Amino acid sequence: MPKMKTHRATAKRVKRTGSGLWKRSNAGKSHLLATKNSKRRRRLRESVIMSAADRGRMARLMPYS
């Protein structure tokens, strides 16, 4: 059976943490920043842990990570 392919767009956007969870960036940080207050922009800089509902999808998209 051939190897499964990694979804390359997903591989560029998410990373696996040391404990096996998925880390992603927040959406909404690319434009229209003048209307967002500084506290909101500061929080958008941080990465977040992906929800449990998305873990099954990540297992299919990134089979070898």
Sequence and secondary structure as in RCSB ss.txt:
>XXXX:A:sequence
MPKMKTHRATAKRVKRTGSGLWKRSNAGKSHLLATKNSKRRRRLRESVIMSAADRGRMARLMPYS
>XXXX:A:secstr
       HHHHHHEEE TTS EEEE SS SS GGGS HHHHHHHHSEEE  GGGHHHHHHH TT 
